[in-house]
Amino acid sequence: MSFTEKQIAISSRIKEGKGFSVVVDGKKIVVFRYKGELFALRNSCPHQGALLSDGFAQNEQAVCLYHGWRFNLKDGAFDNNPILKIPTYAVYEKDGFVFLKIPDDFLTGDV
């Protein structure tokens, strides 16, 4: 699978434990900084569509503020049923900016 890289934020805007919301090619993405590392997930809780960016990162999980659902920051797995997952994306920092690696099927697939 090939990727396109897109600059999505200034590094200093993504605070430890807080969700940072961006829209990339029409898709809502949340970026969390947890223990200094960046993680990117689809910005929608599958329970009722709440924005994960309104929540926070804790214990290596993104926590939905509305009903407390928790998703692993690395693979998007729901803590109560790991078969249920939300898409995650490769993200990294370089020269004070944050970049998202967008898979080629980003616009057409449920990624």
N, C-alpha and C positions, 0 to 999 in steps of 0.2 A: 504494500500500500504506500502510495506517495502522499506527501503533505505540502501545503503552502504555509508559510509563516506570516503572521500578521501582528503588527504592534498594536496592543490593546490598552496600555495604560503606562503612566509614569510610576516607577517602582514605589516611590514614597507615598503614593495615595492608597496603597494596599496595606492596611494596618493588621497587626498580629491579632488573630482570632475573629476578625470582623469579615463579613461578606462584602465583596466589591462587585457590583453588577455592571456588565457590559452587554451590548448587542453586537453580534458579529454575523454579518450576512443574514440579518433578520432573525437570528436565533439568540435567545437569552442565555447568557453564561454567567456563572458566579465564580469569582476567584477568591480563595482564602489563603492567608498566610498563617501557617501553623508551625510553631517551633522554627521559624525562619524559612521554612520551605513553602513553595507555592503549589496550590492544587486548583484545578479548574473542573467544574461540573456543570451539567445542565441546570439552569436556575429555575427549577420547578419541582416541587414535591409531588410525587404521583398520588398522594392521598387526596388532596383537594386543590392542587395547582398553586399552592402558596409559594411565594418567592423564597428560595433558600438564602438569598442575600439579606433578607430581613433577620435571619438567624445568626448563628455564630459557630465557630469551630472549637471543639472540646474533645479530648480523649481520642484524637485521630479521626473524628467524625464531624460532618456537617450536621448541625441540629436545626430542624425546622422550628421556627419560633411559634407557629400556630398550634401544633399538636404534639410537638416533641419527637417527631420521627427523626431517626438518625441514620446517616449514610456514611460509609467508609470513604475518607477523602481520596484514597488511592484507587479504589476500583468501583466506587459508587454503590456497593452492596448495602442493602437495608439491614439494620442490625437484628431485627426480629425474623427475617426471612432472607438470607443471603442470595436466594435465587432471583429476587426482585432487585434490579439494579437501575441506576440512572447513569447516563453516559458521562464519562470523564474524558478529559482532553490533556494532552501534553502542554505544559506551560513552563516558561523559563524567563530568567532575567538576564539582561545584557546592557551594559553601559547606562544604567539608570532607567531602563524601560522594561516592560513586560511584554512577552511575545507568546502567542498561542499558535500551536502547530495544528493546522486545520486539515483533516483528512479529505481526500478528493471527493468522497461521497457525503460530505458534510451537508450540502444543500439538498441532496436527493434522499439520503437515508435518515434513519432515526438515530443519528449519532450526536 
